[in-house]
């Protein structure tokens, strides 16, 4: 059941609620449409699940559609995703053709008569080409654009230039060569979702028992898709060294978004690397899509890791901070917007295994430090990264565009 905007008053305060109501009045009756590539799996879908009902509740009539695509299409757009974050790509004419045709096909099933259209990430980017544009279109790109593959970027720019605005997660992702206006909006978590709502110790224990996660020793966890950019194999390397000094357990909990066909290959490599440790019960791999499990696991963990090599923002970091847990994460992308090193968590160069090890051992040995980090972490999220802030940012942006 979707939450109403009033449900958040006690969490974010009356001043924030007043700001939301004030701008929302100006959008009453306006129709807004979000388009992305998946309904479930990944941070974009999670945010839209919370955001769209709240936009509707404020009076801005908001819809959400999901791009239909074949396995070939999603295989191509995964390569696009990787290349936008710096990978090389063999960009053939056939790949371009399939990419464009999937969007054109989707357009034949969907009329757009909204006052503002917000397109998320590269998959539905070319849709704008197949409509008579009479309203503002926004491209919201959630990944790290700081070093895109040049060939792919040149191809995508022909579509990007049709948009009225681009939204990125970090000022470092703005592209100076683009004449399109670019704004920064930070992603956010929903504190009332099953993944983030307060749960009892009894529920935590019962949930972990159900998924066969023992709590007899400290737990280190990383919650992320099995994606090479999340470096789950590197997490195992860190854990193996930590365990030489402190008896602990690693839980890697993740799944695949429906638009990510590479996840099974990554998972197979992780499974092979963790084989012996899994047999001893030192490493547990979980692929279940269960939000209460994620909630319980994060709350029970002694340390939460996010060893990403690239990270558009990193909502799993936000979740860990919200639950007042010490987070040790890579000094990349949007993670740096959330953690102040040594104050509310730790930022480590992504390939510095030794430093990850040293910091995690330090936290495991110092409960007072862990508690201080957790307290400051939750304050950070409350101030900047809750869904109500995201709601206000979107309402303000749409209102200004429609003037």
C-alpha positions as CSV (number, residue, x, y, z in Angstrom):
1,X,0.0,0.0,0.0
2,X,1.4,3.4,-1.0
3,X,2.0,5.9,1.7
4,X,0.4,9.4,1.8
5,X,2.4,12.5,2.1
6,X,1.1,13.2,5.6
7,X,2.7,10.0,6.8
8,X,6.1,11.7,6.7
9,X,5.4,14.7,8.8
10,X,6.8,13.2,12.0
11,X,10.0,12.2,10.2
12,X,10.9,15.3,8.2
13,X,9.1,18.1,10.1
14,X,6.4,20.7,9.4
15,X,8.7,23.1,7.5
16,X,9.4,20.6,4.8
17,X,5.8,19.6,4.5
18,X,4.8,23.3,4.1
19,X,7.3,23.7,1.3
20,X,5.9,20.6,-0.5
21,X,2.3,21.8,-0.1
22,X,3.1,25.3,-1.3
23,X,4.7,24.3,-4.6
24,X,2.3,21.4,-5.2
25,X,-0.7,23.8,-5.3
26,X,0.8,25.3,-8.4
27,X,0.8,21.9,-10.1
28,X,-2.7,20.8,-9.3
29,X,-4.2,19.2,-12.4
30,X,-0.9,19.1,-14.3
31,X,0.0,15.7,-15.8
32,X,3.5,14.3,-15.4
33,X,4.9,11.1,-16.8
34,X,7.9,9.0,-15.7
35,X,9.4,6.5,-18.1
36,X,12.1,3.9,-17.2
37,X,13.0,0.4,-18.2
38,X,11.9,-1.8,-15.2
39,X,9.3,-1.9,-12.5
40,X,11.3,-3.8,-10.0
41,X,15.0,-4.1,-9.2
42,X,17.5,-1.3,-8.8
43,X,17.4,2.1,-7.2
44,X,15.5,3.9,-10.0
45,X,12.5,1.6,-9.7
46,X,12.6,1.8,-5.9
47,X,12.6,5.6,-6.0
48,X,9.7,5.8,-8.5
49,X,7.7,3.3,-6.4
50,X,7.7,5.8,-3.6
51,X,7.8,9.0,-5.6
52,X,5.0,8.6,-8.0
53,X,2.2,8.0,-5.4
54,X,3.5,11.0,-3.4
55,X,3.4,13.2,-6.5
56,X,-0.2,12.1,-7.1
57,X,-1.1,12.7,-3.5
58,X,0.1,16.3,-3.7
59,X,-2.2,16.9,-6.7
60,X,0.3,16.5,-9.6
61,X,-1.3,13.8,-11.7
62,X,1.7,11.5,-12.3
63,X,2.0,8.3,-14.3
64,X,4.8,5.7,-14.7
65,X,5.4,3.6,-17.7
66,X,8.0,0.9,-18.3
67,X,9.8,0.4,-21.6
68,X,9.2,-2.9,-23.3
69,X,12.3,-4.5,-24.8
70,X,13.7,-7.8,-26.0
71,X,16.7,-9.6,-24.4
72,X,18.8,-8.3,-27.3
73,X,17.7,-4.8,-26.4
74,X,18.6,-5.1,-22.8
75,X,21.9,-6.7,-23.6
76,X,22.8,-3.7,-25.8
77,X,21.7,-1.1,-23.2
78,X,23.7,-2.9,-20.5
79,X,26.7,-2.4,-22.8
80,X,25.7,1.2,-23.1
81,X,25.5,1.5,-19.3
82,X,29.0,0.1,-19.0
83,X,30.4,2.4,-21.7
84,X,28.8,5.5,-20.2
85,X,30.8,4.7,-17.1
86,X,34.1,4.3,-19.1
87,X,34.1,0.9,-20.6
88,X,35.0,0.3,-24.3
89,X,32.2,-0.7,-26.6
90,X,32.0,-2.2,-30.1
91,X,29.3,0.2,-31.3
92,X,27.9,-1.4,-34.5
93,X,25.2,-0.1,-36.8
94,X,23.1,-3.2,-35.8
95,X,23.3,-2.2,-32.1
96,X,22.2,1.3,-32.9
97,X,19.4,0.0,-35.1
98,X,18.0,-2.4,-32.4
99,X,18.3,0.3,-29.8
100,X,16.3,2.9,-31.9
101,X,13.7,0.3,-33.1
102,X,12.9,-0.9,-29.6
103,X,12.0,2.7,-28.6
104,X,10.1,3.3,-31.8
105,X,8.1,0.1,-31.3
106,X,7.3,1.1,-27.7
107,X,6.1,4.5,-28.8
108,X,3.4,2.8,-31.0
109,X,1.8,1.4,-27.8
110,X,1.8,4.6,-25.8
111,X,0.2,8.0,-26.3
112,X,1.8,10.9,-24.4
113,X,-0.5,13.8,-23.6
114,X,1.2,14.9,-20.4
115,X,2.4,18.3,-19.5
116,X,5.9,17.1,-18.6
117,X,7.8,13.9,-19.4
118,X,10.7,12.6,-17.4
119,X,12.8,9.8,-19.0
120,X,15.1,7.8,-16.8
121,X,18.5,6.5,-18.0
122,X,19.7,5.5,-21.5
123,X,17.2,2.7,-22.3
124,X,14.2,5.0,-23.2
125,X,16.3,8.0,-24.3
126,X,15.4,7.9,-28.0
127,X,11.6,7.9,-27.3
128,X,11.5,11.7,-27.6
129,X,12.2,11.2,-31.3
130,X,8.9,9.5,-32.0
131,X,6.5,12.0,-30.5
132,X,5.3,15.4,-31.6
133,X,7.0,17.3,-28.7
134,X,4.7,19.9,-27.2
135,X,5.8,19.7,-23.6
136,X,9.1,19.8,-21.7
137,X,11.0,16.6,-21.7
138,X,13.6,15.9,-19.0
139,X,16.4,13.2,-19.2
140,X,17.2,11.9,-15.8
141,X,20.5,10.0,-15.9
142,X,21.3,8.1,-12.7
143,X,24.8,6.8,-13.6
144,X,28.3,8.3,-13.4
145,X,28.8,10.4,-16.6
146,X,32.2,11.7,-15.6
147,X,34.1,9.7,-18.2
148,X,31.7,8.3,-20.9
149,X,33.0,6.4,-23.9
150,X,33.4,9.0,-26.6
151,X,31.9,7.0,-29.5
152,X,28.8,6.1,-27.6
153,X,28.4,9.6,-26.2
154,X,28.6,11.1,-29.6
155,X,25.8,8.8,-30.7
156,X,23.6,9.5,-27.7
157,X,24.0,13.2,-28.0
158,X,21.8,13.4,-31.1
159,X,18.9,12.3,-28.8
160,X,20.0,14.3,-25.7
161,X,19.9,17.5,-27.6
162,X,16.2,17.2,-28.1
163,X,15.6,17.4,-24.4
164,X,14.8,20.6,-22.4
165,X,16.8,19.6,-19.4
166,X,19.2,16.9,-18.0
167,X,19.2,15.9,-14.3
168,X,22.3,14.3,-12.9
169,X,23.2,13.1,-9.4
170,X,26.5,14.9,-8.9
171,X,27.9,18.2,-10.3
172,X,30.9,16.2,-11.6
173,X,28.6,14.4,-14.0
174,X,27.6,17.6,-15.9
175,X,28.9,17.7,-19.4
176,X,30.4,21.1,-20.4
177,X,30.0,20.4,-24.1
178,X,26.2,20.1,-23.9
179,X,24.1,23.2,-24.5
180,X,21.2,21.6,-22.7
181,X,20.5,22.9,-19.2
182,X,21.8,20.5,-16.5
183,X,20.6,20.3,-12.9
184,X,21.7,18.2,-9.9
185,X,19.1,16.3,-7.9
186,X,20.2,13.8,-5.3
187,X,18.5,10.4,-5.2
188,X,16.7,9.4,-1.9
189,X,15.3,6.6,0.1
190,X,11.8,6.1,1.4
191,X,12.1,5.8,5.2
192,X,8.6,4.1,5.3
193,X,9.3,1.4,2.8
194,X,9.7,-2.2,4.0
195,X,13.4,-1.9,3.3
196,X,13.9,1.1,5.6
197,X,11.1,1.2,8.2
198,X,12.0,0.5,11.8
199,X,11.6,-3.2,12.6
200,X,11.8,-5.0,16.0
201,X,14.7,-7.1,17.1
202,X,12.3,-10.1,17.1
203,X,11.5,-9.5,13.4
204,X,15.2,-9.2,12.6
205,X,16.1,-12.4,14.3
206,X,13.2,-14.3,12.8
207,X,14.0,-13.0,9.3
208,X,17.7,-13.9,9.5
209,X,16.8,-17.3,10.8
210,X,14.4,-17.9,7.9
211,X,17.2,-17.1,5.4
212,X,19.8,-19.2,7.4
213,X,22.0,-16.3,8.4
214,X,23.6,-17.1,11.7
215,X,24.3,-14.2,14.1
216,X,26.9,-15.9,16.3
217,X,29.7,-13.6,15.0
218,X,30.0,-10.1,13.6
219,X,28.4,-9.8,10.1
220,X,29.9,-7.7,7.3
221,X,27.5,-7.2,4.4
222,X,27.3,-5.7,1.0
223,X,23.9,-5.2,-0.5
224,X,24.2,-4.8,-4.3
225,X,23.3,-6.3,-7.6
226,X,25.8,-8.9,-8.7
227,X,27.4,-6.4,-11.1
228,X,31.1,-5.9,-11.9
229,X,30.9,-2.3,-11.0
230,X,30.0,-3.3,-7.4
231,X,33.2,-5.4,-7.2
232,X,31.8,-8.3,-5.2
233,X,35.0,-10.3,-5.9
234,X,37.0,-7.4,-4.3
235,X,34.7,-7.6,-1.3
236,X,35.6,-11.2,-0.8
237,X,39.3,-10.3,-1.0
238,X,38.8,-7.8,1.8
239,X,36.8,-10.2,3.9
240,X,39.4,-13.0,3.6
241,X,42.1,-10.8,5.1
242,X,39.8,-9.3,7.8
243,X,38.9,-12.8,8.9
244,X,42.5,-13.7,9.5
245,X,42.4,-11.3,12.5
246,X,38.8,-11.2,13.5
247,X,36.3,-14.2,13.3
248,X,33.4,-12.8,11.3
249,X,31.0,-13.6,8.5
250,X,30.4,-12.0,5.1
251,X,27.0,-11.8,3.5
252,X,26.7,-10.7,-0.1
253,X,23.0,-10.0,-0.8
254,X,21.9,-9.0,-4.2
255,X,19.9,-9.7,-7.3
256,X,19.6,-8.7,-10.9
257,X,17.4,-5.9,-12.2
258,X,15.3,-7.1,-15.1
259,X,17.3,-4.9,-17.5
260,X,20.7,-6.4,-16.5
261,X,21.5,-9.5,-18.4
262,X,25.2,-9.7,-17.2
263,X,24.4,-10.4,-13.6
264,X,24.3,-14.2,-14.0
265,X,27.9,-14.1,-15.3
266,X,29.1,-12.0,-12.4
267,X,27.3,-14.2,-9.9
268,X,29.0,-17.3,-11.4
269,X,32.4,-15.7,-10.9
270,X,31.5,-14.8,-7.3
271,X,30.2,-18.3,-6.6
272,X,33.4,-19.8,-7.8
273,X,35.6,-17.4,-5.8
274,X,33.6,-17.9,-2.6
275,X,33.3,-21.7,-3.0
276,X,35.4,-22.9,-0.1
277,X,34.3,-20.1,2.3
278,X,30.7,-20.9,1.6
279,X,31.2,-24.5,2.5
280,X,32.6,-23.4,5.9
281,X,29.7,-21.0,6.4
282,X,32.0,-18.0,6.4
283,X,30.5,-16.4,3.3
284,X,26.8,-16.5,2.5
285,X,25.4,-15.5,-0.9
286,X,21.8,-14.5,-1.2
287,X,19.9,-13.7,-4.4
288,X,16.4,-13.3,-2.9
289,X,14.4,-10.1,-3.7
290,X,13.2,-9.6,-0.1
291,X,13.1,-6.0,1.3
292,X,12.5,-7.1,4.9
293,X,15.6,-9.4,4.6
294,X,17.7,-6.4,3.4
295,X,16.3,-4.3,6.3
296,X,17.1,-7.0,8.9
297,X,20.5,-7.7,7.5
298,X,21.6,-4.1,7.4
299,X,20.4,-3.5,10.9
300,X,22.2,-6.6,12.2
301,X,25.5,-6.0,10.4
302,X,28.5,-4.8,12.3
303,X,29.9,-3.1,9.1
304,X,28.2,-2.3,5.8
305,X,30.5,-2.2,2.7
306,X,30.0,-0.6,-0.7
307,X,33.1,-1.4,-2.6
308,X,32.0,0.1,-6.0
309,X,34.4,0.9,-8.8
310,X,31.8,3.3,-10.2
311,X,28.7,4.5,-8.5
312,X,26.1,7.0,-9.8
313,X,24.9,7.6,-6.2
314,X,24.7,4.4,-4.1
315,X,21.4,4.1,-2.3
316,X,22.6,1.1,-0.3
317,X,25.0,3.6,1.3
318,X,22.1,5.8,2.2
319,X,20.2,2.9,3.6
320,X,23.1,1.9,5.8
321,X,23.6,5.4,7.1
322,X,19.9,5.6,7.8
323,X,20.0,2.5,10.0
324,X,22.9,4.0,12.0
325,X,25.5,1.5,10.8
326,X,29.1,2.2,10.1
327,X,29.5,2.3,6.3
328,X,32.9,1.7,4.6
329,X,32.7,2.6,1.0
330,X,34.6,3.5,-2.1
331,X,35.6,7.1,-2.7
332,X,33.8,7.3,-6.0
333,X,30.8,9.1,-7.6
334,X,27.8,9.9,-5.5
335,X,29.0,8.0,-2.5
336,X,31.3,11.0,-1.8
337,X,28.2,13.2,-1.4
338,X,26.9,11.1,1.4
339,X,30.0,10.2,3.5
340,X,32.4,12.6,5.1
341,X,35.5,10.5,5.8
342,X,35.9,9.7,9.4
343,X,32.8,11.6,10.5
344,X,29.8,9.5,9.5
345,X,31.6,6.7,7.7
346,X,34.8,6.0,5.8
347,X,35.8,6.6,2.2
348,X,38.5,4.4,0.7
349,X,40.1,4.3,-2.8
350,X,38.1,1.5,-4.5
351,X,41.1,-0.7,-5.2
352,X,42.9,-0.2,-1.9
353,X,42.2,-3.6,-0.4
354,X,44.6,-3.0,2.5
355,X,42.9,0.2,3.6
356,X,39.5,-1.4,3.5
357,X,40.8,-4.1,5.7
358,X,42.4,-1.8,8.2
359,X,39.3,0.4,8.6
360,X,36.9,-2.5,9.0
361,X,39.1,-4.1,11.6
362,X,39.3,-0.8,13.4
363,X,35.5,-0.6,13.5
364,X,35.0,-4.2,14.6
365,X,37.3,-3.6,17.5
366,X,35.8,-0.2,18.6
367,X,32.1,-0.3,19.4
368,X,32.1,3.3,20.5
369,X,33.4,4.5,17.1
370,X,30.7,2.4,15.3
371,X,28.0,4.0,17.4
372,X,29.3,7.5,16.8
373,X,29.5,6.9,13.0
374,X,26.0,5.5,13.0
375,X,24.4,8.5,14.8
376,X,26.0,11.0,12.4
377,X,25.1,8.9,9.4
378,X,21.4,9.0,10.2
379,X,21.5,12.8,10.7
380,X,23.0,13.1,7.2
381,X,20.3,11.2,5.5
382,X,17.5,12.9,7.4
383,X,18.8,16.3,6.3
384,X,19.5,15.5,2.6
385,X,18.5,12.1,1.2
386,X,14.9,11.3,2.1
387,X,12.1,10.9,-0.4
388,X,10.4,14.1,0.7
389,X,13.4,16.1,-0.4
390,X,13.3,14.3,-3.8
391,X,9.6,15.0,-4.1
392,X,10.2,18.7,-3.4
393,X,13.0,18.9,-5.9
394,X,10.9,17.4,-8.7
395,X,7.9,19.5,-7.9
396,X,10.0,22.7,-8.0
397,X,11.7,21.7,-11.2
398,X,8.5,20.8,-13.1
399,X,6.8,24.0,-11.9
400,X,9.7,26.1,-13.2
401,X,9.7,24.3,-16.5
402,X,6.0,24.8,-17.0
403,X,6.1,28.6,-16.4
